[in-house]
Amino acid sequence: MTDPLTWQKFKPDWEAGAKEAGKNTTEMPVLIEQFVVVGDKSDAAKAAGLWRFLPKAFKTYYKMADPAAIEQRAGEELPLEKGIRRLVHRDRSGDPYCCAAEAVR
């Protein structure tokens, strides 16, 4: 399971490793997790505030026992605007602010 940007970056490595192990990548499932916000930019900011720690969750933050420390570090390392850019979100008129899914195509 991965996010679209990580999948795009590491897909060739995954394919090479699978082929080296004798596996057929066309028969192996890959789950892509994508967060979507329907609303305006303030709605996207609220969601990004909750989800922005995920890019480092299993690399760094999982070792930290203090939720306040995780929140503080995520705020320093993953600014809210960067979190918003990772979301696919559209305002009520349908105009996209950002579309991370486009990068996967």
N, CA, C and O atoms as CSV, one atom per row, in Angstrom:
chain,resi,resn,atom,element,x,y,z
A,1,MET,N,N,0.845,-1.169,0.000
A,1,MET,CA,C,0.000,0.000,0.000
A,1,MET,C,C,0.886,1.226,0.000
A,1,MET,O,O,1.867,1.298,0.740
A,2,THR,N,N,0.536,2.188,-0.832
A,2,THR,CA,C,1.357,3.378,-0.953
A,2,THR,C,C,0.509,4.552,-1.413
A,2,THR,O,O,-0.670,4.399,-1.731
A,3,ASP,N,N,1.122,5.717,-1.444
A,3,ASP,CA,C,0.455,6.896,-1.975
A,3,ASP,C,C,0.906,7.097,-3.423
A,3,ASP,O,O,1.917,6.523,-3.830
A,4,PRO,N,N,0.192,7.888,-4.201
A,4,PRO,CA,C,0.515,8.025,-5.621
A,4,PRO,C,C,1.938,8.520,-5.904
A,4,PRO,O,O,2.596,8.010,-6.811
A,5,LEU,N,N,2.411,9.487,-5.153
A,5,LEU,CA,C,3.735,10.037,-5.438
A,5,LEU,C,C,4.847,9.049,-5.089
A,5,LEU,O,O,5.836,8.947,-5.816
A,6,THR,N,N,4.692,8.325,-3.989
A,6,THR,CA,C,5.684,7.311,-3.618
A,6,THR,C,C,5.670,6.181,-4.641
A,6,THR,O,O,6.727,5.679,-5.024
A,7,TRP,N,N,4.487,5.778,-5.085
A,7,TRP,CA,C,4.382,4.714,-6.084
A,7,TRP,C,C,5.089,5.121,-7.373
A,7,TRP,O,O,5.831,4.330,-7.955
A,8,GLN,N,N,4.861,6.339,-7.812
A,8,GLN,CA,C,5.490,6.815,-9.034
A,8,GLN,C,C,7.015,6.776,-8.895
A,8,GLN,O,O,7.716,6.394,-9.832
A,9,LYS,N,N,7.515,7.164,-7.750
A,9,LYS,CA,C,8.959,7.224,-7.523
A,9,LYS,C,C,9.592,5.829,-7.450
A,9,LYS,O,O,10.671,5.610,-8.002
A,10,PHE,N,N,8.934,4.895,-6.776
A,10,PHE,CA,C,9.544,3.601,-6.492
A,10,PHE,C,C,9.012,2.430,-7.322
A,10,PHE,O,O,9.460,1.299,-7.133
A,11,LYS,N,N,8.079,2.672,-8.225
A,11,LYS,CA,C,7.520,1.587,-9.034
A,11,LYS,C,C,8.598,0.812,-9.794
A,11,LYS,O,O,8.562,-0.419,-9.797
A,12,PRO,N,N,9.561,1.492,-10.441
A,12,PRO,CA,C,10.597,0.723,-11.154
A,12,PRO,C,C,11.396,-0.203,-10.222
A,12,PRO,O,O,11.734,-1.319,-10.617
A,13,ASP,N,N,11.697,0.232,-9.017
A,13,ASP,CA,C,12.415,-0.608,-8.054
A,13,ASP,C,C,11.569,-1.803,-7.647
A,13,ASP,O,O,12.071,-2.922,-7.541
A,14,TRP,N,N,10.290,-1.562,-7.421
A,14,TRP,CA,C,9.365,-2.637,-7.049
A,14,TRP,C,C,9.289,-3.675,-8.170
A,14,TRP,O,O,9.363,-4.879,-7.924
A,15,GLU,N,N,9.140,-3.188,-9.402
A,15,GLU,CA,C,9.053,-4.102,-10.543
A,15,GLU,C,C,10.337,-4.921,-10.693
A,15,GLU,O,O,10.281,-6.127,-10.934
A,16,ALA,N,N,11.490,-4.267,-10.551
A,16,ALA,CA,C,12.770,-4.975,-10.690
A,16,ALA,C,C,12.920,-6.043,-9.609
A,16,ALA,O,O,13.341,-7.163,-9.897
A,17,GLY,N,N,12.579,-5.700,-8.370
A,17,GLY,CA,C,12.680,-6.662,-7.274
A,17,GLY,C,C,11.738,-7.840,-7.452
A,17,GLY,O,O,12.101,-8.986,-7.187
A,18,ALA,N,N,10.527,-7.548,-7.904
A,18,ALA,CA,C,9.556,-8.626,-8.129
A,18,ALA,C,C,10.020,-9.554,-9.244
A,18,ALA,O,O,9.933,-10.775,-9.115
A,19,LYS,N,N,10.508,-8.983,-10.329
A,19,LYS,CA,C,10.985,-9.807,-11.453
A,19,LYS,C,C,12.194,-10.634,-11.047
A,19,LYS,O,O,12.326,-11.790,-11.448
A,20,GLU,N,N,13.083,-10.036,-10.248
A,20,GLU,CA,C,14.259,-10.764,-9.763
A,20,GLU,C,C,13.846,-11.960,-8.903
A,20,GLU,O,O,14.527,-12.985,-8.874
A,21,ALA,N,N,12.721,-11.811,-8.204
A,21,ALA,CA,C,12.212,-12.898,-7.360
A,21,ALA,C,C,11.366,-13.890,-8.160
A,21,ALA,O,O,10.804,-14.827,-7.593
A,22,GLY,N,N,11.277,-13.685,-9.475
A,22,GLY,CA,C,10.522,-14.603,-10.318
A,22,GLY,C,C,9.023,-14.367,-10.314
A,22,GLY,O,O,8.256,-15.253,-10.690
A,23,LYS,N,N,8.598,-13.196,-9.898
A,23,LYS,CA,C,7.166,-12.902,-9.831
A,23,LYS,C,C,6.717,-12.128,-11.064
A,23,LYS,O,O,7.501,-11.413,-11.688
A,24,ASN,N,N,5.456,-12.282,-11.399
A,24,ASN,CA,C,4.843,-11.568,-12.517
A,24,ASN,C,C,4.129,-10.346,-11.940
A,24,ASN,O,O,3.121,-10.481,-11.247
A,25,THR,N,N,4.648,-9.170,-12.225
A,25,THR,CA,C,4.090,-7.947,-11.622
A,25,THR,C,C,2.665,-7.661,-12.071
A,25,THR,O,O,1.927,-6.965,-11.374
A,26,THR,N,N,2.270,-8.185,-13.219
A,26,THR,CA,C,0.893,-7.949,-13.671
A,26,THR,C,C,-0.120,-8.724,-12.844
A,26,THR,O,O,-1.316,-8.434,-12.893
A,27,GLU,N,N,0.356,-9.718,-12.075
A,27,GLU,CA,C,-0.536,-10.505,-11.234
A,27,GLU,C,C,-0.425,-10.134,-9.751
A,27,GLU,O,O,-1.022,-10.788,-8.896
A,28,MET,N,N,0.336,-9.086,-9.455
A,28,MET,CA,C,0.535,-8.670,-8.060
A,28,MET,C,C,-0.279,-7.407,-7.782
A,28,MET,O,O,-0.150,-6.421,-8.508
A,29,PRO,N,N,-1.101,-7.421,-6.760
A,29,PRO,CA,C,-1.900,-6.233,-6.463
A,29,PRO,C,C,-1.049,-5.117,-5.849
A,29,PRO,O,O,-0.092,-5.367,-5.115
A,30,VAL,N,N,-1.423,-3.901,-6.169
A,30,VAL,CA,C,-0.827,-2.718,-5.552
A,30,VAL,C,C,-1.992,-1.836,-5.123
A,30,VAL,O,O,-2.864,-1.515,-5.931
A,31,LEU,N,N,-2.008,-1.450,-3.873
A,31,LEU,CA,C,-3.061,-0.584,-3.363
A,31,LEU,C,C,-2.517,0.839,-3.258
A,31,LEU,O,O,-1.476,1.072,-2.643
A,32,ILE,N,N,-3.222,1.773,-3.858
A,32,ILE,CA,C,-2.846,3.178,-3.813
A,32,ILE,C,C,-3.853,3.889,-2.917
A,32,ILE,O,O,-5.061,3.815,-3.139
A,33,GLU,N,N,-3.342,4.572,-1.911
A,33,GLU,CA,C,-4.208,5.328,-0.999
A,33,GLU,C,C,-4.190,6.784,-1.425
A,33,GLU,O,O,-3.125,7.396,-1.512
A,34,GLN,N,N,-5.366,7.343,-1.691
A,34,GLN,CA,C,-5.468,8.733,-2.122
A,34,GLN,C,C,-6.487,9.446,-1.254
A,34,GLN,O,O,-7.599,8.957,-1.059
A,35,PHE,N,N,-6.108,10.591,-0.737
A,35,PHE,CA,C,-7.024,11.402,0.057
A,35,PHE,C,C,-7.655,12.458,-0.840
A,35,PHE,O,O,-6.982,13.093,-1.652
A,36,VAL,N,N,-8.951,12.629,-0.675
A,36,VAL,CA,C,-9.701,13.577,-1.489
A,36,VAL,C,C,-10.521,14.463,-0.564
A,36,VAL,O,O,-11.103,13.991,0.412
A,37,VAL,N,N,-10.559,15.748,-0.881
A,37,VAL,CA,C,-11.361,16.697,-0.118
A,37,VAL,C,C,-12.316,17.386,-1.077
A,37,VAL,O,O,-11.907,17.883,-2.126
A,38,VAL,N,N,-13.584,17.412,-0.713
A,38,VAL,CA,C,-14.567,18.167,-1.472
A,38,VAL,C,C,-14.931,19.362,-0.617
A,38,VAL,O,O,-15.439,19.212,0.494
A,39,GLY,N,N,-14.673,20.536,-1.132
A,39,GLY,CA,C,-14.922,21.760,-0.386
A,39,GLY,C,C,-14.001,22.850,-0.880
A,39,GLY,O,O,-13.509,22.796,-2.007
A,40,ASP,N,N,-13.770,23.831,-0.045
A,40,ASP,CA,C,-12.900,24.929,-0.453
A,40,ASP,C,C,-11.503,24.741,0.141
A,40,ASP,O,O,-11.203,23.716,0.752
A,41,LYS,N,N,-10.668,25.743,-0.052
A,41,LYS,CA,C,-9.283,25.608,0.394
A,41,LYS,C,C,-9.196,25.475,1.915
A,41,LYS,O,O,-8.286,24.815,2.416
A,42,SER,N,N,-10.101,26.074,2.645
A,42,SER,CA,C,-10.070,25.923,4.112
A,42,SER,C,C,-10.407,24.484,4.511
A,42,SER,O,O,-9.859,23.970,5.487
A,43,ASP,N,N,-11.298,23.835,3.768
A,43,ASP,CA,C,-11.590,22.418,4.020
A,43,ASP,C,C,-10.353,21.562,3.737
A,43,ASP,O,O,-10.053,20.626,4.478
A,44,ALA,N,N,-9.642,21.896,2.656
A,44,ALA,CA,C,-8.416,21.166,2.322
A,44,ALA,C,C,-7.359,21.377,3.395
A,44,ALA,O,O,-6.621,20.450,3.730
A,45,ALA,N,N,-7.278,22.592,3.938
A,45,ALA,CA,C,-6.297,22.874,4.986
A,45,ALA,C,C,-6.592,22.058,6.248
A,45,ALA,O,O,-5.669,21.564,6.895
A,46,LYS,N,N,-7.864,21.916,6.594
A,46,LYS,CA,C,-8.235,21.109,7.765
A,46,LYS,C,C,-7.811,19.654,7.568
A,46,LYS,O,O,-7.246,19.032,8.467
A,47,ALA,N,N,-8.092,19.127,6.383
A,47,ALA,CA,C,-7.737,17.738,6.095
A,47,ALA,C,C,-6.225,17.551,6.062
A,47,ALA,O,O,-5.704,16.573,6.598
A,48,ALA,N,N,-5.530,18.480,5.438
A,48,ALA,CA,C,-4.068,18.380,5.354
A,48,ALA,C,C,-3.436,18.430,6.737
A,48,ALA,O,O,-2.411,17.792,6.978
A,49,GLY,N,N,-4.038,19.177,7.635
A,49,GLY,CA,C,-3.537,19.230,9.003
A,49,GLY,C,C,-3.587,17.879,9.697
A,49,GLY,O,O,-2.751,17.585,10.551
A,50,LEU,N,N,-4.556,17.064,9.336
A,50,LEU,CA,C,-4.685,15.723,9.909
A,50,LEU,C,C,-3.809,14.696,9.214
A,50,LEU,O,O,-3.304,13.778,9.861
A,51,TRP,N,N,-3.623,14.834,7.912
A,51,TRP,CA,C,-2.980,13.800,7.111
A,51,TRP,C,C,-1.540,14.095,6.724
A,51,TRP,O,O,-0.864,13.217,6.187
A,52,ARG,N,N,-1.056,15.290,6.977
A,52,ARG,CA,C,0.254,15.665,6.443
A,52,ARG,C,C,1.412,14.877,7.034
A,52,ARG,O,O,2.491,14.851,6.441
A,53,PHE,N,N,1.227,14.239,8.174
A,53,PHE,CA,C,2.313,13.463,8.778
A,53,PHE,C,C,2.555,12.131,8.064
A,53,PHE,O,O,3.602,11.515,8.263
A,54,LEU,N,N,1.626,11.683,7.251
A,54,LEU,CA,C,1.711,10.345,6.655
A,54,LEU,C,C,2.968,10.078,5.821
A,54,LEU,O,O,3.478,8.959,5.874
A,55,PRO,N,N,3.503,11.049,5.045
A,55,PRO,CA,C,4.701,10.724,4.268
A,55,PRO,C,C,5.888,10.250,5.119
A,55,PRO,O,O,6.758,9.535,4.622
A,56,LYS,N,N,5.926,10.638,6.375
A,56,LYS,CA,C,7.037,10.229,7.238
A,56,LYS,C,C,6.579,9.330,8.383
A,56,LYS,O,O,7.372,8.986,9.260
A,57,ALA,N,N,5.320,8.956,8.374
A,57,ALA,CA,C,4.765,8.191,9.490
A,57,ALA,C,C,5.512,6.895,9.747
A,57,ALA,O,O,5.782,6.556,10.900
A,58,PHE,N,N,5.849,6.168,8.697
A,58,PHE,CA,C,6.471,4.856,8.872
A,58,PHE,C,C,7.979,4.890,8.665
A,58,PHE,O,O,8.637,3.849,8.657
A,59,LYS,N,N,8.520,6.087,8.499
A,59,LYS,CA,C,9.965,6.245,8.388
A,59,LYS,C,C,10.539,6.819,9.676
A,59,LYS,O,O,11.638,6.445,10.085
A,60,THR,N,N,9.821,7.705,10.303
A,60,THR,CA,C,10.343,8.437,11.454
A,60,THR,C,C,9.381,8.439,12.636
A,60,THR,O,O,9.746,8.054,13.747
A,61,TYR,N,N,8.167,8.870,12.392
A,61,TYR,CA,C,7.244,9.168,13.490
A,61,TYR,C,C,6.782,7.941,14.265
A,61,TYR,O,O,6.409,8.062,15.432
A,62,TYR,N,N,6.798,6.771,13.650
A,62,TYR,CA,C,6.328,5.582,14.355
A,62,TYR,C,C,7.188,5.264,15.572
A,62,TYR,O,O,6.743,4.566,16.484
A,63,LYS,N,N,8.408,5.770,15.590
A,63,LYS,CA,C,9.315,5.528,16.719
A,63,LYS,C,C,9.058,6.483,17.878
A,63,LYS,O,O,9.613,6.306,18.962
A,64,MET,N,N,8.234,7.477,17.659
A,64,MET,CA,C,7.998,8.519,18.665
A,64,MET,C,C,6.745,8.186,19.477
A,64,MET,O,O,5.686,7.921,18.909
A,65,ALA,N,N,6.868,8.201,20.788
A,65,ALA,CA,C,5.745,7.838,21.657
A,65,ALA,C,C,4.837,9.025,21.983
A,65,ALA,O,O,3.678,8.823,22.345
A,66,ASP,N,N,5.329,10.234,21.865
A,66,ASP,CA,C,4.591,11.430,22.282
A,66,ASP,C,C,3.839,12.051,21.103
A,66,ASP,O,O,4.479,12.588,20.199
A,67,PRO,N,N,2.508,11.998,21.079
A,67,PRO,CA,C,1.736,12.573,19.973
A,67,PRO,C,C,2.008,14.065,19.768
A,67,PRO,O,O,2.022,14.543,18.634
A,68,ALA,N,N,2.223,14.797,20.858
A,68,ALA,CA,C,2.509,16.231,20.731
A,68,ALA,C,C,3.836,16.456,20.014
A,68,ALA,O,O,3.969,17.394,19.228
A,69,ALA,N,N,4.808,15.605,20.280
A,69,ALA,CA,C,6.107,15.717,19.607
A,69,ALA,C,C,5.967,15.387,18.125
A,69,ALA,O,O,6.594,16.028,17.282
A,70,ILE,N,N,5.150,14.391,17.807
A,70,ILE,CA,C,4.906,14.046,16.407
A,70,ILE,C,C,4.262,15.235,15.692
A,70,ILE,O,O,4.678,15.607,14.595
A,71,GLU,N,N,3.254,15.821,16.315
A,71,GLU,CA,C,2.560,16.957,15.714
A,71,GLU,C,C,3.517,18.133,15.506
A,71,GLU,O,O,3.496,18.779,14.459
A,72,GLN,N,N,4.349,18.403,16.502
A,72,GLN,CA,C,5.295,19.511,16.390
A,72,GLN,C,C,6.295,19.261,15.257
A,72,GLN,O,O,6.559,20.147,14.443
A,73,ARG,N,N,6.839,18.062,15.216
A,73,ARG,CA,C,7.836,17.732,14.192
A,73,ARG,C,C,7.215,17.740,12.799
A,73,ARG,O,O,7.825,18.227,11.847
A,74,ALA,N,N,6.022,17.208,12.679
A,74,ALA,CA,C,5.340,17.232,11.383
A,74,ALA,C,C,5.089,18.664,10.936
A,74,ALA,O,O,5.210,18.976,9.752
A,75,GLY,N,N,4.744,19.525,11.867
A,75,GLY,CA,C,4.535,20.929,11.531
A,75,GLY,C,C,5.789,21.597,11.019
A,75,GLY,O,O,5.731,22.458,10.141
A,76,GLU,N,N,6.918,21.201,11.564
A,76,GLU,CA,C,8.200,21.763,11.130
A,76,GLU,C,C,8.664,21.166,9.798
A,76,GLU,O,O,9.151,21.885,8.926
A,77,GLU,N,N,8.511,19.859,9.650
A,77,GLU,CA,C,9.045,19.161,8.477
A,77,GLU,C,C,8.092,19.133,7.286
A,77,GLU,O,O,8.525,19.062,6.136
A,78,LEU,N,N,6.801,19.190,7.568
A,78,LEU,CA,C,5.795,19.080,6.519
A,78,LEU,C,C,4.810,20.239,6.636
A,78,LEU,O,O,3.728,20.076,7.200
A,79,PRO,N,N,5.173,21.395,6.115
A,79,PRO,CA,C,4.298,22.568,6.236
A,79,PRO,C,C,2.905,22.296,5.655
A,79,PRO,O,O,2.739,21.464,4.762
A,80,LEU,N,N,1.930,23.005,6.173
A,80,LEU,CA,C,0.542,22.798,5.767
A,80,LEU,C,C,0.366,22.921,4.254
A,80,LEU,O,O,-0.352,22.116,3.661
A,81,GLU,N,N,0.996,23.898,3.617
A,81,GLU,CA,C,0.859,24.059,2.164
A,81,GLU,C,C,1.356,22.828,1.408
A,81,GLU,O,O,0.783,22.453,0.385
A,82,LYS,N,N,2.419,22.202,1.910
A,82,LYS,CA,C,2.914,20.983,1.274
A,82,LYS,C,C,1.881,19.866,1.434
A,82,LYS,O,O,1.653,19.089,0.507
A,83,GLY,N,N,1.265,19.790,2.599
A,83,GLY,CA,C,0.210,18.803,2.821
A,83,GLY,C,C,-0.975,19.019,1.910
A,83,GLY,O,O,-1.555,18.061,1.400
A,84,ILE,N,N,-1.337,20.271,1.701
A,84,ILE,CA,C,-2.456,20.590,0.810
A,84,ILE,C,C,-2.131,20.170,-0.618
A,84,ILE,O,O,-3.002,19.656,-1.320
A,85,ARG,N,N,-0.900,20.377,-1.058
A,85,ARG,CA,C,-0.515,20.003,-2.422
A,85,ARG,C,C,-0.593,18.502,-2.645
A,85,ARG,O,O,-0.777,18.064,-3.781
A,86,ARG,N,N,-0.460,17.700,-1.594
A,86,ARG,CA,C,-0.522,16.237,-1.731
A,86,ARG,C,C,-1.959,15.729,-1.857
A,86,ARG,O,O,-2.180,14.578,-2.233
A,87,LEU,N,N,-2.917,16.569,-1.549
A,87,LEU,CA,C,-4.321,16.175,-1.628
A,87,LEU,C,C,-4.866,16.401,-3.027
A,87,LEU,O,O,-4.362,17.241,-3.772
A,88,VAL,N,N,-5.881,15.659,-3.372
A,88,VAL,CA,C,-6.686,15.978,-4.536
A,88,VAL,C,C,-7.892,16.690,-3.961
A,88,VAL,O,O,-8.680,16.096,-3.226
A,89,HIS,N,N,-8.033,17.941,-4.290
A,89,HIS,CA,C,-9.202,18.645,-3.757
A,89,HIS,C,C,-9.762,19.623,-4.776
A,89,HIS,O,O,-9.035,20.225,-5.565
A,90,ARG,N,N,-11.059,19.755,-4.731
A,90,ARG,CA,C,-11.772,20.637,-5.650
A,90,ARG,C,C,-12.754,21.475,-4.838
A,90,ARG,O,O,-13.304,21.028,-3.832
A,91,ASP,N,N,-12.951,22.689,-5.305
A,91,ASP,CA,C,-13.959,23.491,-4.625
A,91,ASP,C,C,-15.334,23.098,-5.155
A,91,ASP,O,O,-15.438,22.249,-6.041
A,92,ARG,N,N,-16.353,23.689,-4.639
A,92,ARG,CA,C,-17.716,23.292,-5.014
A,92,ARG,C,C,-18.035,23.570,-6.477
A,92,ARG,O,O,-18.970,22.983,-7.021
A,93,SER,N,N,-17.275,24.458,-7.130
A,93,SER,CA,C,-17.505,24.726,-8.548
A,93,SER,C,C,-16.840,23.669,-9.425
A,93,SER,O,O,-17.065,23.635,-10.635
A,94,GLY,N,N,-16.016,22.800,-8.818
A,94,GLY,CA,C,-15.321,21.770,-9.574
A,94,GLY,C,C,-13.915,22.160,-9.979
A,94,GLY,O,O,-13.189,21.345,-10.549
A,95,ASP,N,N,-13.512,23.408,-9.693
A,95,ASP,CA,C,-12.169,23.847,-10.055
A,95,ASP,C,C,-11.142,23.209,-9.131
A,95,ASP,O,O,-11.251,23.311,-7.909
A,96,PRO,N,N,-10.144,22.551,-9.714
A,96,PRO,CA,C,-9.126,21.916,-8.864
A,96,PRO,C,C,-8.140,22.936,-8.318
A,96,PRO,O,O,-7.704,23.836,-9.036
A,97,TYR,N,N,-7.795,22.794,-7.055
A,97,TYR,CA,C,-6.687,23.555,-6.490
A,97,TYR,C,C,-5.402,22.797,-6.771
A,97,TYR,O,O,-4.345,23.390,-6.985
A,98,CYS,N,N,-5.509,21.496,-6.765
A,98,CYS,CA,C,-4.336,20.645,-6.913
A,98,CYS,C,C,-4.834,19.257,-7.288
A,98,CYS,O,O,-5.946,18.867,-6.931
A,99,CYS,N,N,-4.028,18.541,-7.990
A,99,CYS,CA,C,-4.450,17.180,-8.306
A,99,CYS,C,C,-3.239,16.261,-8.317
A,99,CYS,O,O,-2.604,16.080,-9.356
A,100,ALA,N,N,-2.916,15.682,-7.169
A,100,ALA,CA,C,-1.776,14.766,-7.061
A,100,ALA,C,C,-1.994,13.539,-7.931
A,100,ALA,O,O,-1.022,12.930,-8.377
A,101,ALA,N,N,-3.226,13.162,-8.182
A,101,ALA,CA,C,-3.504,11.977,-8.992
A,101,ALA,C,C,-3.009,12.137,-10.418
A,101,ALA,O,O,-2.692,11.139,-11.065
A,102,GLU,N,N,-2.932,13.355,-10.928
A,102,GLU,CA,C,-2.445,13.579,-12.277
A,102,GLU,C,C,-1.000,13.077,-12.427
A,102,GLU,O,O,-0.604,12.639,-13.507
A,103,ALA,N,N,-0.225,13.141,-11.356
A,103,ALA,CA,C,1.169,12.734,-11.406
A,103,ALA,C,C,1.331,11.228,-11.613
A,103,ALA,O,O,2.402,10.775,-12.016
A,104,VAL,N,N,0.298,10.458,-11.347
A,104,VAL,CA,C,0.387,9.011,-11.430
A,104,VAL,C,C,0.112,8.513,-12.848
A,104,VAL,O,O,0.529,7.411,-13.205
A,105,ARG,N,N,-0.562,9.282,-13.630
A,105,ARG,CA,C,-0.951,8.848,-14.982
A,105,ARG,C,C,0.224,8.575,-15.865
A,105,ARG,O,O,0.050,8.204,-17.026
